[in-house]
């Protein structure tokens, strides 16, 4: 059986923490920023953790097992 390939888009978007959780960036921070408030843009700058509901799909894309 061949090796599992890591999803190239997923490895650019997610990273692991020291405790094994998966970090992600927030959406809505790339363009059309003039209509968003400074507070909204500042809060979107911080990183978040992947939710438990999506953890299985993300781990599968990163070939981390279940």
Rosetta constraint file for C-alpha pairs under 8 A:
AtomPair CA 4 CA 63 HARMONIC 6.74 0.50
AtomPair CA 5 CA 63 HARMONIC 7.22 0.50
AtomPair CA 6 CA 10 HARMONIC 7.71 0.50
AtomPair CA 6 CA 11 HARMONIC 7.17 0.50
AtomPair CA 6 CA 61 HARMONIC 5.91 0.50
AtomPair CA 6 CA 62 HARMONIC 5.06 0.50
AtomPair CA 6 CA 63 HARMONIC 5.74 0.50
AtomPair CA 7 CA 11 HARMONIC 6.42 0.50
AtomPair CA 7 CA 61 HARMONIC 5.18 0.50
AtomPair CA 7 CA 62 HARMONIC 6.14 0.50
AtomPair CA 8 CA 12 HARMONIC 6.66 0.50
AtomPair CA 9 CA 13 HARMONIC 6.51 0.50
AtomPair CA 10 CA 14 HARMONIC 6.01 0.50
AtomPair CA 10 CA 58 HARMONIC 7.46 0.50
AtomPair CA 10 CA 61 HARMONIC 6.40 0.50
AtomPair CA 10 CA 62 HARMONIC 6.54 0.50
AtomPair CA 11 CA 15 HARMONIC 7.26 0.50
AtomPair CA 11 CA 62 HARMONIC 6.46 0.50
AtomPair CA 13 CA 24 HARMONIC 6.47 0.50
AtomPair CA 13 CA 25 HARMONIC 7.37 0.50
AtomPair CA 14 CA 22 HARMONIC 6.44 0.50
AtomPair CA 14 CA 23 HARMONIC 5.69 0.50
AtomPair CA 14 CA 24 HARMONIC 5.17 0.50
AtomPair CA 14 CA 25 HARMONIC 7.83 0.50
AtomPair CA 15 CA 22 HARMONIC 5.67 0.50
AtomPair CA 15 CA 23 HARMONIC 5.29 0.50
AtomPair CA 15 CA 24 HARMONIC 6.93 0.50
AtomPair CA 16 CA 20 HARMONIC 5.85 0.50
AtomPair CA 16 CA 21 HARMONIC 5.77 0.50
AtomPair CA 16 CA 22 HARMONIC 4.64 0.50
AtomPair CA 16 CA 23 HARMONIC 6.05 0.50
AtomPair CA 17 CA 21 HARMONIC 5.32 0.50
AtomPair CA 17 CA 22 HARMONIC 6.10 0.50
AtomPair CA 17 CA 23 HARMONIC 6.77 0.50
AtomPair CA 21 CA 49 HARMONIC 7.07 0.50
AtomPair CA 21 CA 50 HARMONIC 7.68 0.50
AtomPair CA 22 CA 49 HARMONIC 5.75 0.50
AtomPair CA 22 CA 50 HARMONIC 5.73 0.50
AtomPair CA 22 CA 55 HARMONIC 7.91 0.50
AtomPair CA 23 CA 47 HARMONIC 6.61 0.50
AtomPair CA 23 CA 48 HARMONIC 5.76 0.50
AtomPair CA 23 CA 49 HARMONIC 4.57 0.50
AtomPair CA 23 CA 50 HARMONIC 6.11 0.50
AtomPair CA 24 CA 47 HARMONIC 5.80 0.50
AtomPair CA 24 CA 48 HARMONIC 5.41 0.50
AtomPair CA 24 CA 49 HARMONIC 5.80 0.50
AtomPair CA 24 CA 50 HARMONIC 6.35 0.50
AtomPair CA 25 CA 45 HARMONIC 7.68 0.50
AtomPair CA 25 CA 46 HARMONIC 7.19 0.50
AtomPair CA 25 CA 47 HARMONIC 4.87 0.50
AtomPair CA 25 CA 48 HARMONIC 6.17 0.50
AtomPair CA 26 CA 44 HARMONIC 5.62 0.50
AtomPair CA 26 CA 45 HARMONIC 7.02 0.50
AtomPair CA 26 CA 46 HARMONIC 7.29 0.50
AtomPair CA 26 CA 47 HARMONIC 6.37 0.50
AtomPair CA 26 CA 48 HARMONIC 6.83 0.50
AtomPair CA 27 CA 44 HARMONIC 7.34 0.50
AtomPair CA 28 CA 44 HARMONIC 7.54 0.50
AtomPair CA 29 CA 33 HARMONIC 7.03 0.50
AtomPair CA 29 CA 41 HARMONIC 6.77 0.50
AtomPair CA 29 CA 44 HARMONIC 6.49 0.50
AtomPair CA 29 CA 45 HARMONIC 7.49 0.50
AtomPair CA 32 CA 36 HARMONIC 7.74 0.50
AtomPair CA 33 CA 41 HARMONIC 7.65 0.50
AtomPair CA 36 CA 40 HARMONIC 6.32 0.50
AtomPair CA 36 CA 41 HARMONIC 6.64 0.50
AtomPair CA 37 CA 41 HARMONIC 6.35 0.50
AtomPair CA 38 CA 42 HARMONIC 6.05 0.50
AtomPair CA 39 CA 43 HARMONIC 6.15 0.50
AtomPair CA 40 CA 44 HARMONIC 6.26 0.50
AtomPair CA 41 CA 45 HARMONIC 6.47 0.50
AtomPair CA 42 CA 46 HARMONIC 7.55 0.50
AtomPair CA 50 CA 54 HARMONIC 6.53 0.50
AtomPair CA 50 CA 55 HARMONIC 6.24 0.50
AtomPair CA 51 CA 55 HARMONIC 6.13 0.50
AtomPair CA 52 CA 56 HARMONIC 7.69 0.50
AtomPair CA 54 CA 58 HARMONIC 6.31 0.50
AtomPair CA 55 CA 59 HARMONIC 6.03 0.50
AtomPair CA 56 CA 60 HARMONIC 6.13 0.50
AtomPair CA 56 CA 66 HARMONIC 6.09 0.50
AtomPair CA 57 CA 61 HARMONIC 6.31 0.50
AtomPair CA 58 CA 62 HARMONIC 6.25 0.50
AtomPair CA 59 CA 63 HARMONIC 5.88 0.50
AtomPair CA 59 CA 64 HARMONIC 5.06 0.50
AtomPair CA 59 CA 65 HARMONIC 6.18 0.50
AtomPair CA 59 CA 66 HARMONIC 6.51 0.50
AtomPair CA 60 CA 64 HARMONIC 6.23 0.50
AtomPair CA 60 CA 65 HARMONIC 6.17 0.50
AtomPair CA 60 CA 66 HARMONIC 6.99 0.50
